[in-house]
Amino acid sequence: MMSPMSGGVALDDRYRYLSLTTYRANGAEVATPVWFASGDGTFYVFTAGDSGKVKRLRRSPRARIAPCDARGKLHGAYRDATARLVTDTAVIRRAQAALGKKYGWQKWLLDLGSRLTGRIRRRAWIVIDV
């Protein structure tokens, strides 16, 4: 599944990581490499519910994204995006299915650890539109 990005690199599921940049209240950028999956013309991401990116997205949906590696080294140009936290169970199910399909046993193992520690209940889901 491919989502074109105007002006250059297409960001699709062949990339394993996405650099998600969110903004502090003072305007400073914070870039974080995250797992992502695409579907329905959007990108799905999950993270800890108390993470900095969640706090920043509660203040502003402004974001930028670019393909990257696990350490955040970019593999393409940043594109402006809008990111929002979602609680709709239908959207979360689509996100879980897309991420499970893409990451397979790695996501299963991460979910198992999160269930055992109770972190899975505190997970936040993010939908990104470009």
VOBABA-216263 format. One record per residue (C-alpha): x, y, z; residue in three letters. Coordinates in steps of 0.2 Angstrom, whole numbers, plus 5000, padded with zeros to 4 digits. Example, Ala and Ser with C-alpha at 12.3 -4.5 7.8 and 13.67 -1.06 7.14 Angstrom:
// residues 2
+------+------+------+---------+
!   px !   py !   pz ! residuo !
+------+------+------+---------+
! 5062 ! 4978 ! 5039 !     ALA !
! 5068 ! 4995 ! 5036 !     SER !
+------+------+------+---------+
***
This chain:
// residues 130
+------+------+------+---------+
!   px !   py !   pz ! residuo !
+------+------+------+---------+
! 5000 ! 5000 ! 5000 !     MET !
! 5007 ! 5017 ! 4995 !     MET !
! 5003 ! 5034 ! 5000 !     SER !
! 5010 ! 5047 ! 4989 !     PRO !
! 5018 ! 5062 ! 4997 !     MET !
! 5018 ! 5078 ! 4986 !     SER !
! 5035 ! 5084 ! 4980 !     GLY !
! 5046 ! 5069 ! 4981 !     GLY !
! 5047 ! 5053 ! 4991 !     VAL !
! 5033 ! 5041 ! 4993 !     ALA !
! 5031 ! 5035 ! 5011 !     LEU !
! 5025 ! 5017 ! 5011 !     ASP !
! 5026 ! 5001 ! 5021 !     ASP !
! 5042 ! 4996 ! 5014 !     ARG !
! 5050 ! 5008 ! 5026 !     TYR !
! 5050 ! 5001 ! 5044 !     ARG !
! 5051 ! 5017 ! 5053 !     TYR !
! 5043 ! 5034 ! 5052 !     LEU !
! 5051 ! 5050 ! 5060 !     SER !
! 5037 ! 5059 ! 5068 !     LEU !
! 5040 ! 5076 ! 5073 !     THR !
! 5029 ! 5085 ! 5085 !     THR !
! 5031 ! 5102 ! 5093 !     TYR !
! 5034 ! 5109 ! 5111 !     ARG !
! 5024 ! 5123 ! 5117 !     ALA !
! 5039 ! 5135 ! 5113 !     ASN !
! 5039 ! 5129 ! 5095 !     GLY !
! 5054 ! 5117 ! 5097 !     ALA !
! 5053 ! 5101 ! 5086 !     GLU !
! 5055 ! 5084 ! 5094 !     VAL !
! 5058 ! 5070 ! 5081 !     ALA !
! 5055 ! 5052 ! 5086 !     THR !
! 5057 ! 5036 ! 5076 !     PRO !
! 5041 ! 5026 ! 5077 !     VAL !
! 5033 ! 5010 ! 5069 !     TRP !
! 5019 ! 5014 ! 5057 !     PHE !
! 5007 ! 5006 ! 5045 !     ALA !
! 4997 ! 5014 ! 5031 !     SER !
! 4979 ! 5011 ! 5027 !     GLY !
! 4964 ! 5020 ! 5021 !     ASP !
! 4975 ! 5035 ! 5015 !     GLY !
! 4982 ! 5038 ! 5033 !     THR !
! 4996 ! 5032 ! 5044 !     PHE !
! 4994 ! 5023 ! 5061 !     TYR !
! 5006 ! 5024 ! 5075 !     VAL !
! 5005 ! 5018 ! 5093 !     PHE !
! 5014 ! 5024 ! 5108 !     THR !
! 5014 ! 5025 ! 5127 !     ALA !
! 4999 ! 5035 ! 5133 !     GLY !
! 5010 ! 5046 ! 5144 !     ASP !
! 5024 ! 5049 ! 5131 !     SER !
! 5030 ! 5067 ! 5127 !     GLY !
! 5023 ! 5065 ! 5109 !     LYS !
! 5005 ! 5062 ! 5116 !     VAL !
! 5007 ! 5077 ! 5127 !     LYS !
! 5013 ! 5088 ! 5113 !     ARG !
! 4999 ! 5082 ! 5101 !     LEU !
! 4986 ! 5086 ! 5114 !     ARG !
! 4992 ! 5104 ! 5112 !     ARG !
! 4993 ! 5104 ! 5094 !     SER !
! 4990 ! 5092 ! 5079 !     PRO !
! 5004 ! 5100 ! 5069 !     ARG !
! 5017 ! 5087 ! 5064 !     ALA !
! 5030 ! 5082 ! 5051 !     ARG !
! 5034 ! 5065 ! 5045 !     ILE !
! 5048 ! 5057 ! 5035 !     ALA !
! 5054 ! 5039 ! 5032 !     PRO !
! 5069 ! 5034 ! 5043 !     CYS !
! 5078 ! 5020 ! 5052 !     ASP !
! 5077 ! 5014 ! 5070 !     ALA !
! 5089 ! 5028 ! 5075 !     ARG !
! 5080 ! 5042 ! 5066 !     GLY !
! 5092 ! 5043 ! 5051 !     LYS !
! 5081 ! 5050 ! 5038 !     LEU !
! 5078 ! 5041 ! 5021 !     HIS !
! 5068 ! 5055 ! 5013 !     GLY !
! 5062 ! 5073 ! 5015 !     ALA !
! 5050 ! 5078 ! 5029 !     TYR !
! 5032 ! 5082 ! 5024 !     ARG !
! 5020 ! 5092 ! 5034 !     ASP !
! 5006 ! 5082 ! 5042 !     ALA !
! 4992 ! 5082 ! 5054 !     THR !
! 4992 ! 5070 ! 5069 !     ALA !
! 4978 ! 5066 ! 5081 !     ARG !
! 4975 ! 5055 ! 5095 !     LEU !
! 4961 ! 5043 ! 5093 !     VAL !
! 4950 ! 5033 ! 5104 !     THR !
! 4937 ! 5026 ! 5092 !     ASP !
! 4938 ! 5007 ! 5093 !     THR !
! 4934 ! 5004 ! 5075 !     ALA !
! 4949 ! 5015 ! 5070 !     VAL !
! 4960 ! 5007 ! 5083 !     ILE !
! 4955 ! 4989 ! 5077 !     ARG !
! 4960 ! 4995 ! 5059 !     ARG !
! 4977 ! 5002 ! 5066 !     ALA !
! 4980 ! 4986 ! 5076 !     GLN !
! 4977 ! 4975 ! 5060 !     ALA !
! 4988 ! 4985 ! 5049 !     ALA !
! 5002 ! 4986 ! 5061 !     LEU !
! 5000 ! 4967 ! 5065 !     GLY !
! 5001 ! 4963 ! 5046 !     LYS !
! 5016 ! 4974 ! 5044 !     LYS !
! 5027 ! 4969 ! 5059 !     TYR !
! 5020 ! 4951 ! 5062 !     GLY !
! 5029 ! 4942 ! 5076 !     TRP !
! 5038 ! 4957 ! 5082 !     GLN !
! 5022 ! 4966 ! 5086 !     LYS !
! 5014 ! 4951 ! 5094 !     TRP !
! 5029 ! 4949 ! 5105 !     LEU !
! 5029 ! 4968 ! 5110 !     LEU !
! 5010 ! 4966 ! 5113 !     ASP !
! 5013 ! 4951 ! 5125 !     LEU !
! 5026 ! 4961 ! 5135 !     GLY !
! 5014 ! 4976 ! 5136 !     SER !
! 5000 ! 4964 ! 5142 !     ARG !
! 5011 ! 4956 ! 5155 !     LEU !
! 5016 ! 4973 ! 5162 !     THR !
! 4999 ! 4982 ! 5160 !     GLY !
! 5006 ! 4995 ! 5148 !     ARG !
! 4994 ! 4989 ! 5134 !     ILE !
! 4979 ! 4998 ! 5143 !     ARG !
! 4989 ! 5014 ! 5143 !     ARG !
! 4993 ! 5014 ! 5125 !     ARG !
! 4989 ! 5029 ! 5114 !     ALA !
! 4984 ! 5028 ! 5096 !     TRP !
! 4989 ! 5041 ! 5083 !     ILE !
! 4982 ! 5044 ! 5066 !     VAL !
! 4992 ! 5054 ! 5054 !     ILE !
! 4986 ! 5063 ! 5038 !     ASP !
! 4997 ! 5070 ! 5025 !     VAL !
+------+------+------+---------+
***
